[in-house]
Amino acid sequence: MDFVKTVLVTGGAGFIGSHFVCSLVNRHPDWRIINFDNLDYCSNLRNLESVEENENYTFIRVRELPSPAVTSLYMECQCHETGMSSLPSCLHWQLNCLLK
């Protein structure tokens, strides 16, 4: 399938990130959503069970984030969920990125 947009989410297995990922996957089947997470103490893959079989979703476990040079090769938007503790501020940033 050809995807219209590729979105890279870092920290997408955490509480806020997983809900954001599920929302993107379900609302935009024509977008490819790539979720990078290191699965630390606050990550939970059970939050992503509803989307793990979707064609437009990919999960990649990483020890550290890929370099910007690598990620810029295949994606148009990058959303960092790692370390986001404020839901309003991270949603504002995400919407600005996705609407470009």
Secondary structure as the mmCIF struct_conf table of DSSP 4:
data_model
#
loop_
_struct_conf.conf_type_id
_struct_conf.id
_struct_conf.beg_label_comp_id
_struct_conf.beg_label_asym_id
_struct_conf.beg_label_seq_id
_struct_conf.end_label_comp_id
_struct_conf.end_label_asym_id
_struct_conf.end_label_seq_id
BEND BEND1 VAL A 4 VAL A 4
STRN STRN1 LYS A 5 THR A 10
BEND BEND2 GLY A 11 GLY A 11
TURN_TY1_P TURN_TY1_P1 GLY A 12 ALA A 13
BEND BEND3 GLY A 14 GLY A 14
HELX_RH_AL_P HELX_RH_AL_P1 PHE A 15 ARG A 27
TURN_TY1_P TURN_TY1_P2 PRO A 29 ASP A 30
STRN STRN2 TRP A 31 ASP A 37
TURN_TY1_P TURN_TY1_P3 TYR A 41 CYS A 42
HELX_RH_3T_P HELX_RH_3T_P1 LEU A 45 LEU A 48
TURN_TY1_P TURN_TY1_P4 GLU A 49 GLU A 53
TURN_TY1_P TURN_TY1_P5 GLU A 55 ASN A 56
STRN STRN3 TYR A 57 ARG A 61
BEND BEND4 ARG A 63 GLU A 64
HELX_LH_PP_P HELX_LH_PP_P1 LEU A 65 SER A 67
HELX_RH_AL_P HELX_RH_AL_P2 PRO A 68 THR A 71
TURN_TY1_P TURN_TY1_P6 SER A 72 TYR A 74
BEND BEND5 GLU A 76 GLU A 76
STRN STRN4 CYS A 77 HIS A 80
TURN_TY1_P TURN_TY1_P7 THR A 82 GLY A 83
HELX_RH_AL_P HELX_RH_AL_P3 LEU A 87 LEU A 98
TURN_TY1_P TURN_TY1_P8 LEU A 99 LEU A 99
#
